[in-house]
């Protein structure tokens, strides 16, 4: 009996103790650890700010469109400004009246500008919106310098144009020549005009023939033939002869031919066929 009790009282051997730090994780917990490490490296603040910026960038145009749509009105009036001589404010306002009733914001201002600049007298047009329902148009007209062949006008910038009312330009010199030589004619006319004023003479016109011959017209009615060659020298020779021999009888002179080597030929009004003295 005692022996049986002793056998039963023997302690059962327990499991060996585990060492600290040797605990192993299962495959599932390893995956979560890697995921957490990856997520820890992401700059969440910058990502969040970027997302907000993208969202705002998408919403701003949409919101602006809604606001402009709510504020949009019809164009009710057009104001025209500028010093006008050939055109009129009433006519330009009437032309721009095609845009009355159109959308204030949606109307293409460049379309209005292009339309107005096709008018013969208009050199440039600037169009702007004036809140809440007006358009302001600033017009700059072409400045006529002279009359050109076939009743056209030539502007100070050398542009040829044919308005319906060229006569409103008033008294201007008359220039003529091939269209492609208009700037050459203007330059020559300006040079001669400046020299004539210094000698008490007024410029009235200048023509260039297709073959290249120049003819000058003075305000006192005298016509000066200069030809094709040595035009500047012949012009200076005419000035010299005029001051020394013709100034006192200018009202009798009809035509001066300066194409001579050492002088000029004068045609008098009283005797159209007569040839004057050479000097």
Number of C-alpha atoms within 10 A of each C-alpha: 5 6 8 8 9 9 9 9 9 8 7 7 6 6 6 6 6 8 7 6 6 7 8 8 8 8 8 8 10 11 10 11 11 11 10 10 10 10 11 10 8 10 9 11 9 10 11 10 11 12 12 12 12 10 11 13 11 11 12 11 11 11 12 11 12 12 11 13 13 9 11 15 18 17 22 16 16 20 16 19 14 13 12 14 13 19 19 14 17 11 11 19 15 13 14 20 15 10 20 17 13 16 16 24 17 12 14 13 17 13 10 18 19 13 13 22 17 12 15 17 26 18 16 16 21 18 20 13 16 14 10 14 19 18 21 15 23 16 24 17 21 21 19 22 19 23 24 23 15 8 13 20 26 24 20 14 12 19 16 19 18 14 16 12 12 16 14 11 15 10 10 16 17 20 24 22 19 15 12 8 13 18 15 13 20 21 12 16 20 12 11 18 18 13 16 17 11 9 12 9 16 18 22 21 21 23 22 21 13 10 9 12 15 21 20 22 20 17 12 14 16 20 21 24 23 22 20 14 12 10 18 13 12 23 19 15 19 23 17 15 17 17 13 11 13 16 15 10 10 15 13 16 21 18 19 23 18 24 21 13 8 10 17 23 20 22 21 20 14 10 12 12 10 12 13 14 11 12 12
